Amino acid sequence: MPENTEFLQQILAQAKQQGLTQITLAQRAGITPEALSRAKQGGDMRVSTLAALAHVVGLKLALVADAPLRAKIDSGTLFE
């Protein structure tokens, strides 16, 4: 899932800013460094694992409205 990779890149960038190695990040999130490496290479990752990684660096996963879709809903033009 490409979205996982995008989330993971943001988490890794935040970890780097905080001076955390990827090994430390993985260990604090309760996964192996190998699992993190596989995920970085496009492997599948559970949402709970992404959430744990995000938590380590002070982030959280959230769902947000898709702006173009939200605009159509708000304007009443969704089904036009």
C-alpha positions as CSV (number, residue, x, y, z in Angstrom):
1,M,0.0,0.0,0.0
2,P,1.7,3.2,-1.1
3,E,0.0,5.2,1.6
4,N,1.9,3.2,4.2
5,T,5.2,4.2,2.6
6,E,4.2,7.9,2.7
7,F,3.2,7.7,6.4
8,L,6.4,5.8,7.2
9,Q,8.6,8.4,5.4
10,Q,7.0,11.1,7.6
11,I,7.6,9.1,10.7
12,L,11.2,8.4,9.7
13,A,11.8,12.1,9.0
14,Q,10.5,13.0,12.4
15,A,12.6,10.4,14.1
16,K,15.7,11.7,12.3
17,Q,14.9,15.3,13.4
18,Q,14.8,13.9,17.0
19,G,18.1,12.2,16.6
20,L,16.6,8.7,16.8
21,T,18.2,5.9,14.8
22,Q,15.9,3.5,12.9
23,I,17.0,0.7,15.2
24,T,16.0,2.8,18.3
25,L,12.7,3.8,16.6
26,A,11.9,0.2,15.9
27,Q,12.7,-1.1,19.3
28,R,10.7,1.6,21.1
29,A,7.7,0.8,18.9
30,G,8.0,-2.9,19.7
31,I,9.1,-4.2,16.3
32,T,12.3,-5.5,15.0
33,P,14.7,-3.4,12.9
34,E,14.2,-6.0,10.2
35,A,10.4,-5.5,10.1
36,L,11.0,-1.7,9.8
37,S,13.4,-2.4,6.9
38,R,10.9,-4.5,5.1
39,A,8.3,-1.9,5.5
40,K,10.6,0.7,4.1
41,Q,11.0,-1.4,1.0
42,G,7.3,-1.4,0.4
43,G,6.3,-4.3,2.6
44,D,2.8,-4.4,4.2
45,M,2.5,-3.0,7.7
46,R,-0.4,-3.1,10.1
47,V,-2.0,0.2,11.0
48,S,-1.3,-0.6,14.7
49,T,2.4,-0.8,13.9
50,L,2.4,2.5,12.0
51,A,0.5,4.0,15.0
52,A,3.1,2.7,17.4
53,L,6.0,4.1,15.3
54,A,4.2,7.4,15.1
55,H,3.6,7.5,18.8
56,V,7.4,7.1,19.4
57,V,8.1,10.3,17.6
58,G,5.1,12.2,19.0
59,L,2.8,11.8,16.0
60,K,-0.6,10.2,15.6
61,L,-2.4,8.7,12.6
62,A,-5.7,10.4,11.7
63,L,-8.3,10.3,9.0
64,V,-9.1,13.6,7.4
65,A,-11.6,14.5,4.7
66,D,-10.4,14.5,1.1
67,A,-10.5,18.2,0.3
68,P,-11.9,18.0,-3.2
69,L,-14.6,15.5,-2.1
70,R,-15.4,17.6,0.9
71,A,-15.8,20.7,-1.3
72,K,-18.3,18.8,-3.5
73,I,-20.3,17.6,-0.5
74,D,-20.4,21.1,1.0
75,S,-21.4,22.7,-2.3
76,G,-24.1,20.1,-3.0
77,T,-22.5,19.1,-6.3
78,L,-21.3,15.6,-5.3
79,F,-23.6,13.8,-7.7
80,E,-23.4,16.2,-10.6
